[in-house]
Amino acid sequence: EAQVTQNPRYLITVTGKKLTVTCSQNMNHEYMSWYRQDPGLGLRQIYYSMNVEVTDKGDVPEGYKVSRKEKRNFPLILESPSPNQTSLYFCASSLSRRGTYRGYTFGSGTRLTVV
Amino acid sequence: GEDVEQSLFLSVREGDSSVINCTYTDSSSTYLYWYKQEPGAGLQLLTYIFSNMDMKQDQRLTVLLNKKDKHLSLRIADTQTGDSAIYFCAESSGAYSGYSTLTFGKGTMLLVSP
């Protein structure tokens, strides 16, 4: 089944403890992206990647890192999480950044709580 | 930059029609999309419309596009309680720039009451 898989689904952590949220897609998509979703703010893009070893900042990149060593994987790294990074995170992928008629395929989300 | 606006909330009764509206600013949009997010889930592509179309119908869903006014709407006929969700409008902007992206609205929460 074509899908984007995020792990974990739920995570509670403490301030300052490094964490990684994994994202993997099995559709050979070139474009991958991370979003955070907060009430009243909709979806905000954190980072995106046009292809292997090509990444760029989105609208809210502060406090996050990403890497794209393989086409299928695009992990999101929080080196020193803070409570304002408590949010619902989504990974998405697409054949291209423009999305084509298929749009983006989204993962099921990771609910992160930083205490 | 590009912007997509939606009303935040819509409440309807089961069996009625729902109409969710969206406006956008980028006149070069190639595709416009409607996504559905059910509670605790990710966003699922519901339907899309190509920018040279005025209307698209898919079972209970009707998408209307007014390019002149940059207005997109999603009509759900015979709305069911299972349609309760957040609906996101999105546009594929900057079609000719090579650096385009999908821009999402903030989402409309549709609440369907029995």
Interface residues (C-beta under 8 A of the other chain):
Chain A: V4 G40 L41 G42 L43 Q45 Y48 F90 A92 S94 R97 R98 G99 T100 Y101 R102 G103 Y104 T105 F106 G107 S108 G109
Chain B: L8 T30 Y31 Y33 Y35 G40 A41 G42 L43 Q44 L45 Y48 F50 F88 A90 S92 G94 A95 Y99 S100 T101 L102 F104 G105 K106 G107
